[in-house]
Amino acid sequence: MVKPLDAPESFRTLLARRDLKFTYERRRILDLVQHLGRHFDADSLYARFKRRKERIARATIYRTLPLLLEAGVIQKSAGMGKGDFFEKTSARGHHDHMICVHCGKIIEFFNEHIEREQKRLCRKYKFRLTFHDHRLFGYCKKCQA
């Protein structure tokens, strides 16, 4: 069984290691991300805060997302558009995405062989991996017809 991530603790640990503060704004971004049930981007987070009349700058969101990513609280994801999309890291853990370039369908998958190979390559090249984003683009079964 996979141990669930303690997101606030993981985030606080990363911030402390980087000598950064766990500010009110970072806490609010973390709280919102933890309650989202779907993929999101920085602009959609900003729009939610704006609708709630919370004064959190767009730049703060853009600076906080990479920290949440490195802490393992979120992972890169797929979405409709050209920018980066994210999703909270779930109890089922990391997964990757296949995206249909015609209809936008997103298929989530996990492959242990791919994960092991990435780890092997990192060891071989003495590379310290903090996160990865694996997306495959093509045509889903329905759009191939």
Secondary structure, DSSP 8 states (H G I E B T S, - for coil): ------HHHHHHHHHHHTT----HHHHHHHHHHHH--S-B-HHHHHHHHHHTT----HHHHHHHHHHHHHHTSEEEE--SSSS-EEEE--TT---EEEEETTT--EEEE--HHHHHHHHHHHHHTT--------EEEE--HHHH-
